[in-house]
């Protein structure tokens, strides 16, 4: 048997639950609307930072800032666009639709940018855009360091590097013999091929490149190499190594 007090408490709990759910949805919607969009660019090329907010009426004032502090472009009504920051001298262009073009990109252009849009009643709309600038991935330098050249067992470490940070390395065996168990930086295989090719693929969000090493029995390696020399050891984000053991007698 229900009583008025129990029913009232149940209704209050339901109302509290509904309020919490609506508040959560409101927060998530606000986060989705105001979370920064992301743009990737390539060194020496161009990037376009475009506000998602569109208005049927033109905004009376607009300005772009870097890291919410340094003003880099501004326009009032129909006045001429101003570019007050010398760091971007002759590299910026603000279009009528409020898109900002950055030319001749540099790595240090990577940053958070904000656009401030003010309408005719003085209400200001702010949007953030994260720009990340990458180098194009050059052709990797590949090398084989032979550990043991015994006719019955060829052991070698394959090295691959490009001298860039923020890249992903992947070794691809071009044969029916899969790489063995292990992590991405060290793999071991044991089989009896007369010849095999291993390709190192290096990639980042804007490009990829590769180079190959070819194994010939009993333990010789040939491959392509980039002329640039590494200033650091092939480890961590600067390179990748694979340990191989190619064994068994060669079938005639």
LINWO-V738895 format. One record per residue. N is the residue number from 1. PHI is phi in whole degrees, -180 to 180 (NA if undefined). OMEGA is omega as a letter, one per 30 degrees, with the letter a starting at -180 (NA if undefined). D_CENTER is the distance of its C-alpha to the mean C-alpha in Angstrom with 1 decimal. Layout:
# LINWO-V738895
n->(N/N)
phi->(PHI/PHI)
omega->(OMEGA/OMEGA)
d_center->(D_CENTER/D_CENTER)
This chain:
# LINWO-V738895
n->(1/2/3/4/5/6/7/8/9/10/11/12/13/14/15/16/17/18/19/20/21/22/23/24/25/26/27/28/29/30/31/32/33/34/35/36/37/38/39/40/41/42/43/44/45/46/47/48/49/50/51/52/53/54/55/56/57/58/59/60/61/62/63/64/65/66/67/68/69/70/71/72/73/74/75/76/77/78/79/80/81/82/83/84/85/86/87/88/89/90/91/92/93/94/95/96/97/98/99/100/101/102/103/104/105/106/107/108/109/110/111/112/113/114/115/116/117/118/119/120/121/122/123/124/125/126/127/128/129/130/131/132/133/134/135/136/137/138/139/140/141/142/143/144/145/146/147/148/149/150/151/152/153/154/155/156/157/158/159/160/161/162/163/164/165/166/167/168/169/170/171/172/173/174/175/176/177/178/179/180/181/182/183/184/185/186/187/188/189/190/191/192/193/194/195/196/197/198/199/200/201/202/203/204/205/206/207/208/209/210/211/212/213/214/215/216/217/218/219/220/221/222/223/224/225/226/227/228/229/230/231/232/233/234/235/236/237/238/239/240/241/242/243/244/245/246/247/248/249/250/251/252)
phi->(NA/-87/-118/-58/-66/-65/-64/-66/-65/-64/-65/-65/-63/-64/-65/-64/-64/-66/-63/-64/-65/-65/-64/-62/-63/-64/-64/-64/-65/-64/-63/-64/-74/-107/-66/-68/-82/-125/-130/-111/-135/-118/-53/78/-104/-122/-135/-118/-102/-117/-65/-82/-72/-118/-138/-69/-103/-68/-76/-78/-141/-148/-150/-107/-128/-107/54/61/-136/-85/-77/-118/-158/-154/-152/-115/46/-103/-74/-69/-68/-110/-122/-78/-97/-74/-60/-102/-52/61/-114/-112/-147/-99/-85/-58/-86/77/-73/-106/-101/-115/-101/49/-58/-122/-59/-77/-77/-61/-176/-94/-117/-122/-113/-110/-116/-113/-89/-69/-97/89/-80/-105/-112/-120/-137/-108/-134/-94/-106/-124/-105/-120/-80/-68/-72/-77/-66/-67/-91/-119/-154/-116/-104/-78/-93/-141/-111/-62/-57/-87/-154/-101/-115/-152/-112/-94/-114/-142/-155/-129/76/-119/-95/73/-118/-114/-105/-146/-97/-123/-84/-97/-159/-82/-96/-75/-68/-77/-73/140/-82/-68/-91/-149/-133/-132/-131/-144/-157/-128/-94/-90/-162/-159/-119/-124/-110/-98/-108/-118/-144/-139/-62/-116/-165/-150/-154/-150/-150/-126/-123/-113/-94/-131/-63/-88/-166/-119/-134/-132/-172/-90/-149/-84/-73/-67/-98/-78/-94/-134/-71/-80/-153/60/-81/-98/-176/-147/-124/-132/-95/-123/-132/-107/-125/98/-81/-75/-75/-87)
omega->(a/l/l/a/l/l/l/l/l/l/l/l/l/l/l/l/l/l/l/l/l/l/l/l/l/l/a/l/l/l/l/a/a/l/a/l/a/l/l/a/a/l/l/l/a/l/l/l/a/l/l/a/l/a/l/l/a/l/a/l/l/l/l/l/l/a/l/a/a/l/a/l/l/l/l/l/a/l/a/l/l/l/a/a/a/a/a/a/l/l/a/l/l/a/l/l/l/l/l/l/l/a/l/a/l/a/a/l/l/a/l/l/l/l/l/a/a/a/a/l/l/l/a/l/a/l/a/l/l/l/l/a/a/l/l/a/l/l/a/l/l/a/l/l/a/l/l/a/l/a/a/a/l/l/a/l/l/a/a/a/l/l/l/l/l/l/l/l/l/l/a/l/a/l/l/a/a/l/a/a/l/a/a/a/l/l/a/l/l/l/a/l/l/a/l/a/l/a/l/l/a/a/l/a/a/a/l/l/a/l/a/l/a/l/l/a/g/a/l/a/l/a/l/l/l/a/a/a/l/l/a/l/a/a/l/a/a/a/a/l/l/l/a/l/a/a/l/l/a/l/a/NA)
d_center->(62.6/60.1/61.1/60.0/58.3/56.2/55.1/54.3/52.1/50.3/49.7/48.3/45.9/44.7/44.3/42.3/40.0/39.6/38.9/36.2/34.5/34.7/33.3/30.3/29.7/30.1/27.6/25.0/25.7/25.5/22.2/20.8/22.4/21.4/17.9/15.4/13.7/10.2/10.0/7.7/10.0/11.3/13.7/17.3/16.6/16.8/15.0/17.0/17.0/19.4/21.1/21.7/25.2/27.8/31.5/34.6/36.0/34.4/33.2/35.6/33.1/29.4/27.4/23.8/22.9/20.2/19.7/22.7/25.1/25.0/26.3/25.0/26.6/29.5/32.1/35.3/36.9/37.7/37.6/35.7/32.1/31.8/29.0/30.2/27.4/28.1/24.6/23.5/26.9/27.2/23.5/23.6/25.2/25.9/27.0/29.8/27.5/25.7/22.5/21.4/20.4/18.9/19.9/19.4/16.0/15.7/13.1/15.2/14.9/11.7/13.6/14.9/17.5/20.5/22.9/26.5/28.7/32.4/34.8/38.5/39.6/37.4/34.8/31.4/28.2/24.9/21.4/18.1/15.0/11.8/10.6/7.7/9.0/8.0/10.9/11.9/12.3/16.1/18.5/18.5/21.6/23.4/26.5/28.9/31.0/34.1/35.4/38.4/39.9/42.7/43.8/43.5/40.0/37.1/34.7/31.7/28.2/25.6/23.2/20.0/18.0/16.2/16.4/12.7/10.8/7.3/8.2/9.8/13.5/15.9/19.6/21.5/25.3/27.2/30.3/31.8/31.5/28.4/26.8/28.4/27.3/25.1/21.6/18.8/20.1/23.7/25.4/29.2/31.2/34.9/36.5/38.9/37.4/38.9/35.6/31.9/28.6/25.3/22.0/19.0/15.8/12.8/9.4/5.9/4.3/7.6/10.1/11.9/15.3/18.0/21.3/24.2/27.1/30.3/32.8/36.5/39.3/40.4/37.5/36.2/32.7/31.7/28.4/26.4/25.1/23.4/25.8/23.6/24.6/22.5/23.3/22.3/23.0/20.9/19.6/16.8/13.5/15.7/17.2/18.4/22.0/24.0/27.7/30.0/33.7/35.4/38.9/42.2/44.8/44.2/46.0/48.4)
